[in-house]
Amino acid sequence: MPFPIALTIAGSDPSGGAGLQADLKTFHRLGVYGMSVVTALTVQNTLGVREVVPLEPTLVARQLKAVLHDPGAHALKTGALGDAATLEAIAPVLAQAALPLVVDPVLVSKNGQELLPSRALEALKADLLPLATLLTPNLLEAQALLGQPIRDLADAREAARLLASLGPGAVLLKGGHLAGEEATDVLWDGHALHLFPARKIPSAHTHGTGCTLSAAVAALLAKGVALLEAVARAKRFVTRAIETAPGIGQGIGPLNHWAGEGADGR
């Protein structure tokens, strides 16, 4: 495989702002060939998610086996997975693949729609997190995984370490929901903590930020970039994508997936 390939395993967003559509746009922007395994169909737009229809779990697993067999991939990411049965169906395939895996534990949409039933949370922890190279929860997802509140940056630092005890090799706890003027993401890489601060951007157009960040990390890992650098570059990319959002839609609009990474011009 002379060209880097990344694969997203996620739900479809027909409005194009999140889910596998956002992932594929991000892969392309960062110079990676993108593939997708569809886990669920949604009825949504910038005003909200109206319906989620998980695909049959064995169909999801068959998609995954097919593209891993040919053409193969260099890195994977997961987004919305639909239900516990889908998690259980794909976990053995992912374990056998043994590729860099970014897990975005998508639980609830920005509008409050449940995207992974609460009863599937244990399956996520048991079957998927031990396979993850990097787990990328936001504050609310981290609280759900740990069953405890995260009130400030000190809590977030401790939470990143605690989340790593669930099995992932590293944890990037996103700080956009923390109080204050900065959105500071916390990376526990298995050995040390790293902070990635950025000023909060007042914008209604943040649909798909989590999908885009995790996809950017996966794309960069597919290119052979080391984890710490991949996270730093992905953070810059998302910040620029929010700053230059096109203002599409009447609700929570999408990012600019054609943004660059900032001062380095990439």
C-alpha positions in Angstrom: 0.0 0.0 0.0 2.1 2.9 -1.2 -0.6 5.5 -0.3 -1.7 6.0 3.3 -5.2 4.6 3.9 -7.5 5.4 6.9 -10.9 3.7 7.7 -13.8 5.1 9.6 -16.4 2.9 11.2 -19.2 5.3 12.0 -22.8 6.4 11.4 -23.9 8.4 8.3 -24.8 12.1 8.6 -26.8 13.1 5.5 -26.2 16.8 6.3 -22.4 16.1 5.8 -21.2 17.8 9.0 -20.4 14.8 11.3 -20.2 11.1 11.2 -18.5 9.3 8.3 -19.0 12.2 5.9 -16.9 14.5 8.2 -14.3 11.7 8.6 -13.9 11.2 4.9 -13.6 15.0 4.3 -10.9 15.1 7.0 -9.0 12.2 5.6 -8.9 13.7 2.2 -7.8 17.2 3.5 -4.9 15.6 5.3 -3.7 13.6 2.3 -5.0 10.2 3.2 -7.2 7.8 1.1 -10.4 7.4 3.1 -12.7 4.3 3.4 -15.9 3.9 5.5 -17.9 1.2 7.2 -21.4 2.3 7.8 -22.8 1.4 11.3 -26.1 3.3 11.3 -28.3 5.6 9.2 -29.5 8.8 10.7 -32.2 11.4 9.9 -30.6 14.7 10.8 -29.7 18.2 9.8 -28.1 21.2 11.5 -31.3 21.5 13.6 -30.9 18.1 15.2 -31.0 14.3 15.0 -34.5 12.9 14.3 -33.9 9.2 13.9 -31.1 6.7 14.3 -31.4 3.3 12.6 -28.5 0.9 13.3 -27.6 -1.5 10.6 -27.6 -5.3 11.1 -24.4 -6.1 13.1 -23.2 -8.9 10.9 -23.5 -6.6 7.9 -21.3 -4.1 9.6 -18.8 -6.8 10.4 -18.8 -8.0 6.8 -18.1 -4.5 5.5 -15.2 -4.3 7.9 -13.7 -7.6 6.9 -14.1 -6.8 3.2 -12.1 -3.6 3.3 -9.5 -4.8 5.7 -8.9 -7.7 3.3 -8.7 -5.4 0.3 -7.3 -2.8 0.0 -6.3 -2.8 3.7 -5.6 0.2 6.0 -2.9 1.9 8.0 -5.2 3.3 10.7 -8.8 3.1 11.9 -11.2 5.2 13.8 -14.7 4.5 15.3 -17.5 6.9 15.8 -21.2 6.2 16.5 -21.5 2.4 16.6 -25.3 2.0 17.0 -25.7 -0.6 19.7 -23.9 -3.3 21.8 -24.5 -6.0 19.2 -22.5 -4.0 16.6 -19.7 -3.5 19.1 -19.5 -7.2 19.9 -19.6 -8.0 16.2 -16.7 -5.8 15.1 -14.4 -6.1 18.2 -12.9 -9.5 17.1 -12.2 -8.2 13.6 -10.5 -5.1 15.0 -8.5 -7.2 17.4 -7.3 -9.4 14.6 -6.4 -6.4 12.4 -4.1 -5.0 15.2 -3.9 -1.6 13.5 -3.7 1.9 15.2 -7.2 2.6 16.4 -8.7 5.9 17.5 -12.0 5.4 19.5 -14.3 8.4 19.6 -16.9 7.2 22.1 -19.9 8.9 20.5 -22.7 8.7 23.1 -25.0 11.7 22.5 -25.4 14.2 19.7 -25.0 18.0 20.4 -28.8 18.2 20.3 -29.1 15.6 23.1 -30.1 12.6 20.9 -28.8 9.3 22.2 -26.4 7.7 19.7 -25.3 4.8 21.8 -27.8 3.2 24.2 -26.6 3.4 27.8 -26.9 -0.4 28.1 -24.1 -0.6 25.4 -21.7 1.4 27.5 -20.3 -1.7 29.3 -19.8 -3.4 25.9 -17.8 -0.3 24.8 -15.6 -0.5 27.9 -15.2 -4.3 27.7 -14.8 -4.9 24.0 -13.4 -1.8 22.4 -11.4 0.3 24.8 -8.7 -2.3 25.3 -8.1 -2.3 21.6 -7.8 1.5 21.3 -4.5 3.3 20.6 -6.2 6.5 21.6 -9.6 7.2 23.3 -11.0 10.7 22.5 -13.9 11.5 24.9 -15.4 14.9 25.5 -16.2 15.9 29.1 -19.7 14.4 29.1 -18.5 11.1 27.6 -15.7 10.9 30.1 -18.1 11.4 33.0 -20.3 8.6 31.6 -17.4 6.2 31.2 -16.1 6.9 34.7 -19.3 7.5 36.5 -18.0 10.6 38.2 -18.1 14.4 37.7 -15.3 16.3 36.0 -15.5 19.9 37.3 -12.2 21.6 36.3 -8.8 21.1 34.6 -7.4 19.3 37.7 -10.3 16.8 37.5 -9.7 16.4 33.8 -6.0 15.6 34.3 -6.9 12.8 36.8 -9.8 11.6 34.6 -7.4 11.1 31.7 -5.3 8.8 33.8 -8.4 6.9 35.1 -9.8 6.4 31.6 -6.5 4.8 30.6 -7.0 2.2 33.3 -10.0 1.0 31.2 -7.6 -0.3 28.6 -6.7 2.3 25.9 -3.1 3.0 25.2 -3.6 6.7 25.5 -6.5 9.1 26.3 -7.2 12.6 24.8 -9.8 14.2 27.1 -11.3 17.2 25.2 -11.8 20.3 27.3 -14.3 22.3 25.2 -17.0 21.9 27.9 -14.8 23.0 30.8 -15.5 26.5 32.2 -13.2 29.3 31.3 -11.9 31.1 28.2 -9.7 28.2 27.0 -10.5 24.8 25.7 -7.7 22.8 27.1 -7.4 19.2 25.9 -5.5 16.7 28.1 -3.5 13.9 26.7 -2.3 11.0 28.9 0.0 9.0 26.6 0.6 6.2 29.0 3.7 7.9 30.5 3.0 11.6 30.9 0.4 14.3 30.7 0.4 16.8 27.9 -1.9 19.9 27.7 -3.2 21.4 24.4 -4.8 24.8 25.2 -6.6 26.9 22.7 -8.9 29.9 23.1 -12.6 29.1 22.9 -14.1 30.4 19.7 -17.6 31.8 20.1 -19.4 30.0 17.3 -22.7 28.1 16.7 -21.0 26.1 14.0 -19.4 23.2 15.9 -21.2 20.2 14.5 -18.8 17.3 14.0 -15.9 18.7 16.1 -15.3 15.4 17.8 -15.6 13.3 14.6 -13.2 15.7 12.9 -10.6 15.7 15.6 -10.5 11.9 15.9 -10.4 11.5 12.1 -7.5 13.9 11.9 -5.5 12.0 14.4 -6.3 8.7 12.6 -5.3 10.2 9.3 -2.0 11.4 10.7 -1.3 8.0 12.4 -2.0 6.4 9.0 0.8 8.6 7.6 3.2 7.4 10.3 3.1 10.6 12.4 3.9 9.9 16.1 0.9 10.2 18.5 1.9 13.4 20.3 2.5 15.3 17.1 -0.7 13.8 15.5 -2.7 15.2 18.4 -1.1 18.6 18.3 -1.7 18.9 14.5 -5.2 17.6 14.8 -6.0 20.2 17.5 -4.7 23.0 15.2 -6.7 21.7 12.3 -10.0 21.6 14.3 -9.4 25.1 15.7 -8.9 26.5 12.2 -11.9 24.6 11.0 -14.1 26.2 13.6 -12.6 29.6 13.0 -13.4 29.4 9.3 -16.7 27.6 9.5 -18.9 28.4 6.4 -22.0 29.2 8.4 -24.2 26.5 6.7 -27.6 25.7 8.1 -30.1 27.2 10.5 -28.8 25.3 13.6 -25.5 23.9 14.8 -23.6 24.2 11.5 -20.6 22.2 10.2 -16.9 23.0 10.3 -14.7 24.1 7.4 -13.1 20.7 6.5 -10.9 22.5 4.0 -9.1 24.4 6.7 -5.4 24.2 7.1 -3.4 23.5 10.3 -2.4 27.1 10.9 1.0 28.8 10.9 2.9 25.9 9.2 0.6 26.3 6.1 -0.3 22.6 5.9 
